Amino acid sequence: MKSLIPCSLAVLISLIGTHEARAWGQDGHRITAEIAERNLNPKALAAVREILGDETLAEISNRGDEIRSDGTWDFATPWHYISIDDDETWEDFERAPEGDVLTVLAKLDAFLRDTDAETLTLKGAVKRGSSKLAPTLEKTIGKREALALYVHFVGDIHQPLHVGRRDDKGGNRIQVEWFEEEYSLHKVWDEKLIESTNLSYTEFATFLNRFTEEEKEASGNSSYLDWAKDSKAVRDQVYDFGAQRSGYFLNIVEPPVLSYDYRHKTLPIVREQLRMGGIRLAAKLNEIFGSE
């Protein structure tokens, strides 16, 4: 009976798909945003304050997940991730026609830079069930909403499973046992690893907010595609289940048991991805809103 449980859960996960993906969870996004705000130059910080008022970047960082409860935003679901398999190169991989996280970051970047543009219309087609009809939905947003989504999607692209494999839907179809509880591998990376530190998002951000001048300069010279490449480069370590590795695929055997050893190996990756997401977000906002 025990062996049937992971299979049934895996089927459920496969039906849900990546729609339920929450890159980093709430605290992960707040950590990235908090680090970024602490590294804004005065001009960029003033521009952010003009857009957000008293709100902080951390406060608006989860807007990208909050809109998932609104069906009129369903067209934006594919923008939280990008799919590329292990054997695909970045020069010839198949881009999703509905767009991806690279697509939306470029659109939001251009809008935030345009001081004359007051609104941006985002739209896309949504295919529901087996219907061949894909109704086009659209939303018109202003600078505040655009900044909130931008901050969120920068966080998304730094979660390695949001630059994910197609076959297991970025780890959503991989069921694992995490300290005697069953979750998808994706959820472990979104939330459980960060939660296991027992740190608030401000404490976590403080511990990570240490950068050399070389790191700050490099973050300003990197592109969105560079960030995706970096996430894919560490992705193989996400699937390193040790001796259990050979049989994990879509849980055709018992789910891998992940505990202290896996946590010890992967927390440094989580910390580095959050850390780099924060300083890169700061560098982009400093550039978007004008260099000193």
Buried (B, 14 or more C-beta within 10 A) or exposed (E): EEEEBBBEBBBEBBEBEBEBBBBBBBBBBBBBBBBBBBBBBEEBBEBBEEBBEEBBBBBBBBBBBEBBEEEEBBBBBBBBBBBBEEEBEEEEEEEEEBBBBBBBBBBBBEBBEEEEEEEBEBEBEBEEEEEEEEEEBEBEBEBBBBBBBBBBBBBBBBBBBBBBBEEBBBBBBBBBBBBEEBBBBBBBBBBBBBEBBEBEBEEBBBEBBEBEEEBBEBBBEBEBBEBBBBBBEBBEEBBEBEEBEEEBEBBEBBBBBBEEEBBEEBBEBBBBBBBBBBBBBBBBBBBBBEEE
